[in-house]
Amino acid sequence: MADTEQPAVSLTVYVEDIETAGKEIEAAITRLNGKMIRTESFEDKDVLIAELNAEKADELNERLGQIGEVKGKEALLALEDKEPLSPGVVGIKIEIVRVSGHIK
């Protein structure tokens, strides 16, 4: 995915520990044969940009739900309606946002 292309889907995952969640999300994307493009870190959030086969969207959604509270998952589940970068592959932007207190 070129730096100028916008990811097909943007999600936000609310967690208490950004670092741990980021590692878990990167591992999940890798296990699903996805590709990490880049990671950006800020004070209270990290942003992950990745590519993933649209057929793996349900599995990624399930894993993200185990990590934290997911906002925007409807867009993830509707990936088959998006224009792919290449057959079956879509760009995904995941913001990992720190929240305090119990989130589930």
Summary of the structure (lengths in Angstrom):
residues: 104
radius of gyration: 12.8
end to end distance: 33.3
largest distance: 41.0
contacts: 309
relative contact order: 0.33
helix: 35%
strand: 36%
